[in-house]
Amino acid sequence: MVTNLEMWDKFMNNLSSECLDLFLDEYKKSGELGDLRNHNLVLMDIGEWQKAKSNCIKIIDKEEHSGDSDFIDLGLTKWFMGDYKNAIEFWKRSLETEYTVDPVGPINGLLVLWYAGQQISDEKLVDKSLKKLKQYWKVHDYRVFNEWPGTIAIAGFLLDKVPTNTFLHEWKDMGGGSLEHQRLCRVNFWVGMKCLEEGNESTATAYFRSAFYNSKRAIQKYEYFLAKWEYSRLTGKILWPEYGK
């Protein structure tokens, strides 16, 4: 019997296009939404946005208690298909769900809304997102933290309360391993976004590449997919050669 851990290990060490049936077969046997979510990671990594969107809707319909990450993922599929209006609506809905991935609350929905505002030049959306993000950055001095404090660090960085070097290099996730890979993915993406905000596309491109290129161990973070998207947009390189639209 192949365990979920063994399937995950195979996924980490092989091309996503070679793992299409890996978690789907398991979902067909188990009926567990976690397996369907894992299958969606595969679909999103190869650019199968339409199928991933359908799965997101299925998950939301079947889930007894909605969570913010499901609406964020659904919004990602809409964004990647060019439906920015509905992507933003789903990201707004992520702010109202019963459960959130982050223990502090629906902070991730605000972060993707800030991203959206930047990309479509909607200053009101950017300002509104920043205003709400201030509720999560409650310290007067970032130096009260000597390690990665979690997603609130991203709020502090976007609010210009945390220096780039501290955000990117000095704060570490003390859990190490995959957790540190996830942190590196996230911080590289958001530093890249700040570079874009400042008009520095070449530097932004390098940060986006660093966010996703070396490992899939951060694939459970939405920043992984947004980094791939921005890198592809800026370089013209199609990262989904078989399936990308």
N, C-alpha and C positions, 0 to 999 in steps of 0.2 A: 504493500500500500504506500502510495506517494503522499507525503505529508504536505501541508500548506507551506511549511518552512522550506522544504525541498523545491517546491514549485517556485517560491519566491527567489530562491537562490539561482534556479535556472533562468528566471526572468532577468535577474541582475547581471548574469554573465553571458547572455545571448542577445542578438538583435531582437528588438520588439517584434519585427515582422515575422520572426521565426517562432513567436510565442502566442500566435493568434488564438489558438484553441486551448491554451494552457489553463487559464482560469475559467473560460467559458464552459469547458467540459466539467470542471468542478462545480460550477454554479448549477448546471443541469442536474447534477447528482444531489447537491446539498440544498439548493434553493435559498442559500444564505446570501443576503444582500452584500455582505463583505466580499464574497467571491465575485459578484457582479461589479462591485466597485473596482476590484483589482483588474478585472477584464477591461473596464473602462480606461484604466491607466494605459493599457496596451493600445487600445484604439486611439486614444489621444496622442500617444507617442508616435504613431504612424500617420496621423492626420485624418483619421476616419471620423470627422466631426459629426456627420449626420447620424451615424450609428451610435456614437457616444452620446449625442443629444437625446436620442430615443431611450437609451439606457438610463440617463439621468432622470428623465420623466418617469420611467418605470420605477426607479428607486424612490423618488419622492411620493409617488402614488402608493407604493407598498409600505413605506416606512410609517410606523405607528406615530412616531414623534419626529417632526422635521428638524433637520440640522442645517446650520449655515453653510457648511462645506458643500452640500448637495446643490444648493442654489448658486454657489460660487462656480462650481464645475459646470452647471448648466449654462451660466452666463459666459463662461469661457468658450464653450462650443458655439454659442451665438456670436460672440466677438470674432472668433476665428473664421466664421462664415460671412462676416461683414455686416451682421445685423446688430449694430451698435446700440440702437435704441432699446431693443429687447434685452440685450446683454446687461445694460445698465438697470433696467427694471428688475431683472432677476437678482442682480447684486444688491439692489435696494431691499428686495424681499428677504435677502439673507440677514438683514439687520433685525428682522422681526420673528425669527424662528425661535422655537422653544429651547433648542440646545445649540451650543456653540462649541467648536473645536478648542478654542482658546478659553481658559478658565476666567479671563478677565471680562469676557463678553464678546459682542459681535465686531471686534476690532478689524478682523480680516475683510469684512464687507466694506468698511470705510476705506481700507487701503486700496482695494481694487477700484473703488469709486474715484479715489484720488488719481489713480493710474488712468482711468477712463477720461476724467476731466482734462488731464494733461494731454492725452492723445487726440482728443477731439476739440481742444482749445476752448473748453467750457470753464471759464474762470469762476462762475458761480458754483459749479460742482466741486471744483478744487477748493475754493474757500470754505464751502459748507463742510466738506470732508475734513479739512484741517481743523476747523472749529470744533468738530466732534472728537477728533483725535486728541485734542488738548485734554479731554476728560480722562484719558488714559495715561498721560504723562504727568505724574503728580509730584515729581521731585524737583527741587530747586537747582540741584547740581548733579550732573550725570556721574560724578566721581563717587557717589554713594554706592555705586555698583562696581565690583571688581571682577565680575564675570557676566556672561550673557544673561540678561534679565528676562528674556522671552520677547514676544511680539511687541511689547510696549517699547522696546528699543527702536523698532522701526518708526513708531509714532514720534519718538524723540528726535530721530534723525531727520525725518521729513519736516519737523517743526524747527529745524536748525538748532536743536538743543544738545546735540551729540556730535563731536568732531568725527570726520570720516575715518581717521586712523584708528580711533577707539572703536568705532562701530565695526570696522572691517577687520582689524587685526588684533586689537588688545583684548576685547571681550571674547571669551571662548565658551563653548557649551561644555561644561564640566562632565557631562555624560559621555563625551567622546564619541568615537565611532561614527555611526550613521547620523547621530544627532548633530555632530559637528559638521558633517557633510551637508546636512539640511540647513544649518545656520549659514554656511559659506554660500550656498546657493541663494538663499534669501538676501543676504547682505550685498552680494555682488549684483543681484538684480536691482535692488533699490539704489545702490550707488550709481549704477548705470542710468537709472531714471533721473537722478539728480543731475548727472552729466548732460543728459538730453535737455533737461530744463534750462541748463546753462548754455545750450547750443553746441556742445562738444560731442558730436556724433561719433568720431573715431574712438575716443576714449570710452564712450558708452558702449560701443560695439564690443570692445575688448572685455568689459565687465560682463556683458550679457553672455558672451562665449564662456567665460569662466564659471558662470552660474550653472550651466548645464552640460558642458562638454566632457568633463573628465569622468563622470559617474552618473548612473541612474539612481543612486541611493537617495537622492532628494526628490524623486519623482512624485512622492505623495504631497509635495508642496506646489501650490498653484504657480509660484514664482518660476518653477522649472519650465513650465509650458509657456509662460509669458516671456521668459528670457529667450527661449527658442524662437518664439514668434518675432520678437523685436530684432534679434540677430538676423533672422531671415529677411525681415523687412528692410533692414539697413544695408545688408550686403547683397541682396538679390539671390542668395543661395537658397535653393529649395531643400529643406531638411526632411521632406516627406516625399522622396522621389517616386515611390510606387503609388502612394495614395493621396498625396497632398493636392488640394484643390487651389 
